[in-house]
Amino acid sequence: MKTLDQKVLDCAVEQWNKTHAGTTSIDIAKFVGSSNSKVMKAMIALEVTGKCQLNKNVELFIVKIGKAGLKIAEKATIAHVIFPSPEILTDYFYKSDLARLGLPVYVERLHKGSHQYALVYFSEEVLTKYLDRPEFYDVEDSLSGGSIRSNTADESTHIYVRFGRRQLANGRSAVLVPFKDLASLDDAQQRFWHGFEISNPEVASLDQNYSKFMRRTFDGAFVEYENPLENFVEAVKYVNRSLDKLVLFRHTDNPHLRVPVENTEKSFFDACSELFKIIGTDSLVAPTIRKILVEDFNTKEDEFLHSSKRALSAFQQLQLLEAKAGIEPKATIIIDEVKGYRIKADHAIVKPLNSATNFVEKFHILCDDIAYALMFFATKLEAARAKEES
């Protein structure tokens, strides 16, 4: 005959494999036909032998549902919550039929004792599949993390994953996902993620962005994530808004604009190429620049021509506007810098090798620099136009 200790452990294992969560001594007492106090003592004995972990002396209010409706006990009942050890759960897994079901990798790990909200580390490249297909996936991304969700009804692309970011000791950053979200994916998606998993990651000692992710995800704190890419887009829109009915940038969005999650120079240049499509020559509205130059700064027609009589490009007109308005050329300098990266993306043969440089961080800094330069330009231009009117 089984001892109470064994009955308690068997029940805890059975419930774990149904819910992947701990079980209270109150519930186990009902299952095994014993009292809560005796089950709590049995749990302590199991903990001493290393067969489980306990969340001890939890105050629980018993809820009863009957003909009279819902009734909640006025006094809390003290109970333990038991979590069978991974060794016990793994041993049970291989002795049971579970081992022969061919379960997806992260579902299997949950059965073997991984906790639903434990975080699994992945290389940033795992996001590429989703960022490259905006027609299938909506990806919210920031320095602290974000989420991936399907935007179609196609079951083959279904996914909802919350992820965080954490700096590693080698200067790179990793993507972190709770087991719960991974286990909800289909078998093929789980195999895909597993291919990018980082075993035994060495993490940086200080990481404010990771702290924000933990506070927001697990503490329920209202925390704003820092998102340089979003700040860049908002700065572009702000410039347009500051010109009233005029528009300086033809494009304010690009579905293919994303962070270079592959840590290569090529990936960085490709990302900059998508940036340039928003702030580069093809997006600049030359008639807007010309109108402001003529009406606000009395620019003559011959000033729109080179000495060779060739017309100034939209970018060169923007440089002229900065000069006429007395604005430090932060905007055109940073646009020209991005243009240089875009040229390399289109024309240079770059080896797609990993680098000691953190290109993800470099791109985020570039986005912040562009956002600042554009906001600076818009503010100074507004002031200069107002001064000319007065």
Secondary structure, DSSP 8 states (H G I E B T S, - for coil): ---HHHHHHHHHHHHHHHHSS-EEHHHHHHHHT--HHHHHHHHHHHHHTTSEEEEEEEEE--EEEETTEEEE-SS-EEEEEEEE-HHHHHHHHHHSGGGGS---HHHHHHHTT--TT-EEEEEGGGGHHHHT-TTTEEEE--SSEEEEEE-SS-GGG--EEEEEEEEBTTS-EEEEEEHHHHHTS-HHHHHHHHTTB-SS--B-S--HHHHHHHHHHHS--------HHHHHHHHHHHHHHHTTT--SBS----TT-----S-BHHHHHHHHHHHHHHHSTTTB-HHHHHHHHHHHH---GGGGB-TTS-B--HHHHHHHHHHHHT--SHHHHHHHHHHHHHHHHHH------B-SS-HHHHHHHHHHHHHHHHHHHHHHHHHHHHHHH-
